[in-house]
Amino acid sequence: MTNRERELDRFPYGREGRISARVGIKASPGVSLAIPLILTTQPRESTELCYLCLHQTATIMRPNSATDKFIAPLFCTTGEKPAIFALEMELMDSPVPIKRCLHIPANMNLGYVQEVLMLAMGWEGNHLKEIRCGGFTYFTRMAGGENPEEMEGFPQRDSFQYTLGDLLKLPGDTFTFIYDLGDDWKHIVKLTDIMPNREDHTDGDYAGAHLISGQGACPPEDVGGVDGYADMIKSLDDPEDVERECYLKWLGREFDPEFFNLHELQNRVDDFQRVIGEARWGFYHR
């Protein structure tokens, strides 16, 4: 068995995995690729495996000229341990409370911060997303290298040219994360605390992103935004509502708006970081 095969053998997928979401990876020149993220269904200590992956592939997760031209690094490093940002994300105008609390290093590439927020929330990744802050839209380029359509009043910036720490400086600072520009799901993301990086088992100057806690289920895709979601919840709560069966048939399952599975959502965040590491590994050793 080669070293590469041994490395991949630590993360058994195949028949035991399933597609969890579509995520973006920044590839050159100026192109973002949408790839399926595979989430394991095997019981595992996901946090320990994520730490193992991040620690053992630290050299390829940092900027490296031989790899960066193919796949952007997760972190912009300076040789010092970055601060860890405690973030609270809340879905705005939701008919029920939906929140996520995360710890993300200040030096994480903003283009990948968007993916982490999307996965922690529970979205499938089938729609465009962006961050708005300080009068600017931070976008991810589409396949082929084209810029997304510019929104009036929001000059565009390439999110892969910035880090989380470029947007948030002090506790209380916020930005808006928007998913699905049609349904227009708006999330307010607030910096609640700045903590030192005390992860001794991470390699020097970076640590991974982690989902800490949350509340409420992610709304279904394409339900019609917060108004459509409110209508759906109202119908599902009323056994006599004529549209209840239609909603259940459309969903294909029972739906509990208060359900929250920390383990599954954290797996999505962990596995995304693993995907970036393995993609960079592949280009680094090709």
C-alpha positions in Angstrom: 0.0 0.0 0.0 1.3 3.4 -0.9 1.6 6.3 1.5 -1.3 8.0 -0.4 -3.5 4.9 0.0 -2.7 4.7 3.7 -3.7 8.3 4.1 -7.0 7.8 2.3 -7.6 4.6 4.2 -8.1 6.6 7.3 -11.3 8.0 5.9 -13.4 5.1 4.6 -16.2 6.2 2.3 -17.4 4.2 -0.7 -20.5 2.2 0.1 -20.7 3.8 3.6 -20.9 7.3 2.4 -23.5 9.6 0.8 -23.6 12.9 -0.9 -24.3 15.5 1.7 -24.0 18.8 -0.1 -22.4 20.6 -3.0 -19.5 22.7 -2.0 -17.2 25.2 -3.7 -13.5 24.8 -4.1 -11.4 27.7 -5.5 -9.4 26.4 -8.5 -7.2 28.4 -10.8 -7.3 30.5 -12.8 -10.1 32.3 -11.1 -12.6 29.5 -11.2 -14.7 27.9 -8.5 -15.6 24.2 -8.8 -18.8 22.8 -7.3 -18.1 19.2 -6.1 -20.2 16.8 -4.1 -19.3 16.5 -0.4 -19.4 12.9 0.9 -20.6 12.5 4.4 -19.8 9.2 6.1 -22.6 7.3 7.7 -20.2 5.2 9.7 -20.2 5.8 13.5 -17.0 7.7 14.2 -15.4 10.4 16.4 -15.6 13.0 13.7 -13.8 15.7 15.7 -10.8 13.4 16.4 -10.5 12.4 12.8 -10.8 15.9 11.6 -7.9 17.0 13.9 -5.9 14.0 12.7 -6.5 15.0 9.0 -5.7 18.7 9.7 -2.6 17.9 11.7 -1.1 15.4 9.3 -1.8 17.5 6.2 -0.9 20.9 7.7 1.9 21.5 5.1 -0.6 21.3 2.2 -3.4 23.3 4.0 -1.2 26.3 4.2 -0.3 28.5 1.2 2.1 26.6 -1.1 3.0 28.0 -4.5 3.1 24.5 -6.0 -0.5 23.8 -4.9 -2.2 27.2 -4.7 -2.3 27.6 -8.4 -4.7 24.7 -8.5 -6.6 24.8 -5.2 -6.8 27.8 -2.8 -5.6 27.1 0.8 -8.1 27.1 3.6 -6.0 29.6 5.6 -3.8 32.7 5.0 -1.0 32.0 7.4 1.6 34.3 9.0 3.6 31.8 11.1 1.7 32.7 14.2 -1.4 31.0 15.7 -4.5 33.0 14.6 -7.2 34.1 17.0 -10.3 32.0 17.1 -13.5 33.9 16.3 -16.7 32.9 18.2 -19.5 33.5 15.7 -23.3 33.4 16.1 -25.3 33.0 12.9 -29.1 33.5 12.9 -31.6 33.2 10.1 -33.3 36.6 9.8 -37.1 36.9 9.9 -37.5 33.1 10.5 -40.9 32.0 11.9 -39.0 29.9 14.4 -35.5 30.5 16.0 -32.7 29.1 13.9 -29.2 29.7 15.1 -25.7 28.3 14.8 -22.6 29.0 17.0 -19.2 28.3 15.5 -15.5 28.8 16.2 -13.6 29.7 13.1 -10.0 30.9 12.8 -9.6 34.6 11.9 -7.3 33.6 9.0 -9.7 31.3 7.2 -10.1 32.2 3.5 -13.5 34.1 3.2 -14.4 32.0 0.2 -14.3 28.9 2.3 -16.0 30.6 5.3 -19.1 30.8 3.1 -19.0 27.1 2.6 -18.6 26.4 6.3 -21.6 28.7 7.1 -23.7 26.9 4.5 -22.8 23.4 5.7 -23.3 24.3 9.4 -26.7 25.7 8.6 -27.7 22.6 6.7 -28.2 23.9 3.2 -27.5 21.6 0.3 -25.4 24.0 -1.7 -27.5 24.0 -4.9 -27.8 27.8 -5.1 -25.6 30.9 -5.2 -24.4 32.5 -2.0 -22.5 35.6 -1.0 -21.4 37.7 2.0 -22.3 41.4 2.3 -20.4 43.7 4.6 -19.4 47.3 4.7 -21.3 48.1 1.4 -19.5 45.3 -0.5 -20.6 41.9 -1.9 -18.0 39.2 -1.4 -18.6 36.6 -4.1 -17.3 33.3 -5.4 -16.6 33.1 -9.1 -18.8 30.8 -11.2 -17.4 27.9 -13.2 -15.7 29.3 -16.2 -14.4 32.3 -14.4 -17.3 34.7 -14.8 -18.3 37.1 -12.0 -21.8 36.7 -10.7 -24.3 39.4 -11.7 -23.5 42.6 -9.7 -26.2 43.7 -7.2 -27.0 47.4 -7.3 -25.4 49.3 -4.4 -23.1 46.5 -3.5 -19.7 46.7 -5.3 -18.1 43.3 -5.8 -15.0 41.8 -4.2 -13.6 38.3 -4.8 -14.1 36.5 -1.5 -10.9 34.4 -2.1 -8.8 37.6 -1.7 -9.9 38.2 1.9 -10.1 36.4 5.2 -12.6 36.3 8.0 -10.5 38.7 10.0 -10.6 41.3 7.3 -14.3 41.7 7.8 -14.7 41.3 11.6 -12.4 43.1 14.0 -14.2 43.6 17.3 -16.9 41.7 19.2 -20.3 43.0 18.0 -19.1 43.3 14.4 -21.5 41.6 11.9 -21.9 40.7 8.3 -24.8 39.2 6.3 -24.6 35.8 4.7 -27.1 35.2 1.9 -28.0 31.8 0.5 -30.1 31.3 -2.6 -30.5 34.7 -4.2 -34.1 33.7 -5.3 -35.5 32.6 -1.9 -33.1 35.2 -0.4 -32.3 33.5 2.9 -30.4 36.1 4.9 -28.3 35.2 7.9 -26.8 37.7 10.3 -23.4 36.6 11.5 -22.1 38.2 14.6 -18.6 38.1 16.2 -19.3 37.4 19.9 -15.8 36.7 21.2 -12.2 36.6 20.2 -10.3 33.8 21.8 -6.6 32.7 21.7 -5.8 29.6 19.7 -4.9 27.0 22.4 -5.0 23.9 20.1 -1.7 22.2 20.9 -2.5 19.4 18.5 -2.8 21.7 15.5 0.3 22.4 13.6 1.5 25.8 14.6 -0.4 28.6 12.8 -3.9 27.3 12.0 -6.8 25.4 13.4 -10.0 24.1 11.9 -13.6 25.5 11.9 -16.0 23.9 14.4 -19.7 24.0 14.9 -20.3 24.4 18.7 -24.1 24.5 19.1 -27.3 25.4 17.4 -31.1 25.6 17.5 -33.7 24.7 14.9 -33.8 22.7 11.7 -32.6 24.1 8.4 -35.6 25.0 6.2 -36.2 22.9 3.1 -34.6 24.1 -0.1 -36.9 26.0 -2.5 -39.7 26.3 0.0 -40.1 30.0 -1.0 -38.0 31.9 1.5 -39.1 32.8 5.0 -42.7 33.5 4.0 -43.0 30.1 2.3 -41.4 28.5 5.2 -43.9 30.1 7.6 -46.8 28.9 5.5 -45.4 25.4 5.4 -44.9 25.2 9.2 -48.5 26.6 9.7 -49.9 23.9 7.4 -47.9 21.1 9.0 -49.1 22.1 12.5 -52.8 21.9 11.4 -54.0 18.3 10.7 -57.1 19.9 9.1 -55.2 22.1 6.7 -55.9 21.1 3.1 -52.3 21.7 2.0 -50.7 19.6 4.8 -50.6 16.4 2.7 -49.2 18.2 -0.3 -46.3 19.6 1.9 -45.6 16.1 3.3 -45.6 14.6 -0.2 -43.3 17.3 -1.4 -40.9 16.9 1.5 -41.0 13.1 1.3 -40.6 12.8 5.1 -41.8 14.1 8.4 -40.4 17.5 9.3 -39.7 18.9 12.7 -38.7 22.6 12.6 -37.2 22.4 16.0 -34.9 19.4 15.2 -31.2 20.0 15.4 -28.5 17.4 15.0 -25.1 18.8 16.1 -23.2 15.6 15.2 -24.4 15.4 11.6 -23.8 19.1 10.9 -20.4 19.1 12.5 -19.5 16.1 10.3 -20.4 18.2 7.3 -18.0 21.0 8.4 -15.3 18.5 9.2 -15.6 16.6 6.0 -15.5 19.8 3.9 -12.1 20.7 5.4 -10.9 17.1 4.8 -12.0 17.5 1.1 -9.9 20.6 0.7 -7.0 18.9 2.3 -7.3 15.8 0.0 -7.8 17.9 -3.1 -4.6 19.9 -2.3 -2.8 16.7 -1.5 -3.6 15.3 -4.9 -2.3 18.4 -6.7 0.7 18.6 -4.4 1.8 15.0 -5.1 0.8 14.6 -8.7 
